């Protein structure tokens, strides 16, 4: 049971790290394609996405 919980926690932490990279660094390129965003909206919301990315990074650090 302990192994399963560690595996699941690792998977969740990796997901949060993926969202950190997506929202902080790739929002206006990959984020536009993944979420079918208007490029103007992506540019306007880039700072909000960076904030969410940082939040996801803290969650990943807490899980690890």
N, CA, C and O of each residue as an XYZ file, in Angstrom:
256
protein
N       0.824     -1.193      0.000
C       0.000      0.000      0.000
C       0.867      1.254      0.000
O       0.527      2.253     -0.635
N       1.986      1.196      0.715
C       2.864      2.358      0.776
C       3.497      2.634     -0.591
O       3.702      3.790     -0.961
N       3.801      1.588     -1.326
C       4.386      1.760     -2.657
C       3.371      2.405     -3.591
O       3.713      3.302     -4.362
N       2.128      1.949     -3.523
C       1.081      2.511     -4.381
C       0.859      3.989     -4.086
O       0.684      4.785     -5.008
N       0.864      4.359     -2.817
C       0.658      5.769     -2.478
C       1.830      6.630     -2.942
O       1.632      7.774     -3.352
N       3.031      6.099     -2.883
C       4.195      6.855     -3.375
C       4.147      7.015     -4.893
O       4.486      8.073     -5.424
N       3.728      5.972     -5.578
C       3.618      6.051     -7.037
C       2.568      7.082     -7.433
O       2.801      7.900     -8.323
N       1.420      7.044     -6.778
C       0.364      8.006     -7.091
C       0.782      9.434     -6.746
O       0.485     10.360     -7.500
N       1.457      9.621     -5.633
C       1.937     10.955     -5.260
C       2.954     11.464     -6.274
O       2.968     12.653     -6.594
N       3.794     10.585     -6.777
C       4.769     10.979     -7.799
C       4.078     11.387     -9.089
O       4.471     12.365     -9.725
N       3.057     10.648     -9.476
C       2.304     10.989    -10.687
C       1.649     12.357    -10.547
O       1.704     13.171    -11.469
N       1.033     12.612     -9.402
C       0.384     13.906     -9.168
C       1.416     15.029     -9.146
O       1.167     16.103     -9.694
N       2.559     14.800     -8.527
C       3.613     15.819     -8.497
C       4.118     16.116     -9.907
O       4.358     17.275    -10.243
N       4.281     15.093    -10.729
C       4.715     15.303    -12.109
C       3.682     16.083    -12.916
O       4.042     16.902    -13.762
N       2.398     15.832    -12.656
C       1.354     16.612    -13.321
C       1.456     18.083    -12.938
O       1.332     18.959    -13.794
N       1.681     18.356    -11.663
C       1.813     19.742    -11.217
C       3.051     20.403    -11.823
O       3.023     21.591    -12.146
N       4.118     19.657    -11.977
C       5.323     20.210    -12.611
C       5.051     20.510    -14.087
O       5.511     21.525    -14.610
N       4.308     19.634    -14.750
C       3.928     19.897    -16.140
C       3.116     21.185    -16.238
O       3.368     22.012    -17.115
N       2.143     21.359    -15.343
C       1.332     22.577    -15.373
C       2.163     23.810    -15.042
O       1.919     24.886    -15.589
N       3.138     23.667    -14.156
C       4.037     24.781    -13.861
C       4.750     25.231    -15.130
O       4.757     26.420    -15.449
N       5.343     24.299    -15.850
C       6.081     24.641    -17.071
C       5.136     25.218    -18.121
O       5.465     26.208    -18.774
N       3.978     24.611    -18.284
C       3.013     25.084    -19.273
C       2.557     26.502    -18.968
O       2.565     27.358    -19.852
N       2.162     26.760    -17.731
C       1.580     28.053    -17.389
C       2.620     29.152    -17.219
O       2.325     30.319    -17.479
N       3.821     28.809    -16.793
C       4.818     29.853    -16.577
C       5.643     30.150    -17.826
O       6.035     31.298    -18.038
N       5.911     29.160    -18.644
C       6.854     29.352    -19.739
C       6.264     29.126    -21.129
O       6.754     29.704    -22.099
N       5.240     28.312    -21.246
C       4.723     27.950    -22.567
C       3.285     28.407    -22.796
O       2.613     27.898    -23.693
N       2.810     29.353    -22.004
C       1.405     29.749    -22.057
C       1.018     30.308    -23.420
O      -0.055     29.990    -23.933
N       1.872     31.131    -24.011
C       1.504     31.794    -25.259
C       1.849     30.977    -26.500
O       1.602     31.426    -27.619
N       2.407     29.806    -26.323
C       2.676     28.942    -27.479
C       1.886     27.638    -27.350
O       0.899     27.438    -28.058
N       2.311     26.768    -26.464
C       1.634     25.477    -26.296
C       0.257     25.641    -25.655
O      -0.681     24.924    -26.003
N       0.135     26.582    -24.723
C      -1.158     26.811    -24.070
C      -2.232     27.243    -25.048
O      -3.388     26.841    -24.923
N      -1.856     28.065    -26.026
C      -2.811     28.515    -27.044
C      -3.316     27.327    -27.849
O      -4.508     27.233    -28.141
N      -2.413     26.421    -28.207
C      -2.821     25.249    -28.996
C      -3.629     24.258    -28.167
O      -4.634     23.731    -28.644
N      -3.204     23.995    -26.927
C      -3.896     22.997    -26.106
C      -5.313     23.417    -25.748
O      -6.242     22.612    -25.804
N      -5.471     24.682    -25.379
C      -6.762     25.165    -24.895
C      -7.531     25.954    -25.947
O      -8.597     26.500    -25.661
N      -6.985     26.016    -27.181
C      -7.622     26.724    -28.295
C      -7.971     28.160    -27.903
O      -9.098     28.619    -28.085
N      -6.968     28.853    -27.360
C      -7.146     30.230    -26.918
C      -6.861     31.199    -28.054
O      -6.084     30.910    -28.964
N      -7.504     32.348    -27.980
C      -7.177     33.450    -28.866
C      -5.811     33.992    -28.440
O      -5.598     34.212    -27.248
N      -4.890     34.212    -29.360
C      -3.558     34.706    -28.972
C      -3.591     36.019    -28.191
O      -2.758     36.236    -27.311
N      -4.541     36.891    -28.506
C      -4.653     38.145    -27.754
C      -5.056     37.878    -26.307
O      -4.536     38.500    -25.381
N      -5.990     36.946    -26.125
C      -6.404     36.597    -24.765
C      -5.252     35.949    -24.004
O      -5.063     36.211    -22.816
N      -4.492     35.115    -24.679
C      -3.347     34.470    -24.027
C      -2.328     35.506    -23.583
O      -1.744     35.384    -22.507
N      -2.112     36.526    -24.408
C      -1.165     37.579    -24.033
C      -1.676     38.378    -22.836
O      -0.904     38.743    -21.949
N      -2.987     38.648    -22.818
C      -3.570     39.405    -21.707
C      -3.568     38.610    -20.406
O      -3.414     39.182    -19.327
N      -3.735     37.312    -20.503
C      -3.839     36.481    -19.301
C      -2.519     35.812    -18.922
O      -2.503     34.940    -18.054
N      -1.424     36.201    -19.550
C      -0.138     35.545    -19.299
C       0.309     35.700    -17.848
O       0.833     34.753    -17.261
N       0.109     36.879    -17.264
C       0.522     37.081    -15.871
C      -0.315     36.231    -14.919
O       0.202     35.706    -13.932
N      -1.596     36.096    -15.213
C      -2.444     35.231    -14.389
C      -1.993     33.775    -14.499
O      -1.959     33.052    -13.503
N      -1.652     33.355    -15.702
C      -1.190     31.981    -15.899
C       0.122     31.740    -15.165
O       0.330     30.664    -14.605
N       1.015     32.738    -15.163
C       2.280     32.584    -14.434
C       2.025     32.414    -12.939
O       2.705     31.632    -12.274
N       1.048     33.143    -12.417
C       0.695     33.021    -11.004
C       0.182     31.611    -10.702
O       0.558     31.011     -9.696
N      -0.666     31.096    -11.565
C      -1.179     29.740    -11.379
C      -0.061     28.710    -11.505
O      -0.049     27.712    -10.784
N       0.864     28.948    -12.407
C       1.999     28.038    -12.564
C       2.858     27.980    -11.318
O       3.294     26.906    -10.905
N       3.103     29.142    -10.719
C       3.881     29.180     -9.481
C       3.154     28.421     -8.369
O       3.775     27.689     -7.598
N       1.842     28.602     -8.297
C       1.024     27.882     -7.316
C       1.168     26.372     -7.521
O       1.335     25.627     -6.556
N       1.103     25.926     -8.762
C       1.265     24.496     -9.046
C       2.655     24.009     -8.675
O       2.816     22.865     -8.251
N       3.659     24.859     -8.829
C       5.009     24.492     -8.416
C       5.109     24.285     -6.920
O       5.762     23.349     -6.457
N       4.459     25.163     -6.159
C       4.455     24.990     -4.705
C       3.718     23.716     -4.300
O       4.128     23.032     -3.362
N       2.635     23.395     -5.002
C       1.928     22.143     -4.710
C       2.820     20.936     -4.999
O       2.858     19.988     -4.215
N       3.531     20.973     -6.115
C       4.440     19.867     -6.452
C       5.533     19.731     -5.404
O       5.872     18.618     -5.000
N       6.089     20.857     -4.962
C       7.141     20.807     -3.936
C       6.603     20.238     -2.632
O       7.302     19.497     -1.940
N       5.371     20.578     -2.295
C       4.769     20.050     -1.071
C       4.517     18.552     -1.152
O       4.653     17.838     -0.159
N       4.153     18.085     -2.326
C       3.892     16.654     -2.496
C       5.194     15.862     -2.461
O       5.256     14.767     -1.902
N       6.228     16.431     -3.064
C       7.520     15.736     -3.102
C       8.089     15.718     -1.711
O       9.177     15.183     -1.496
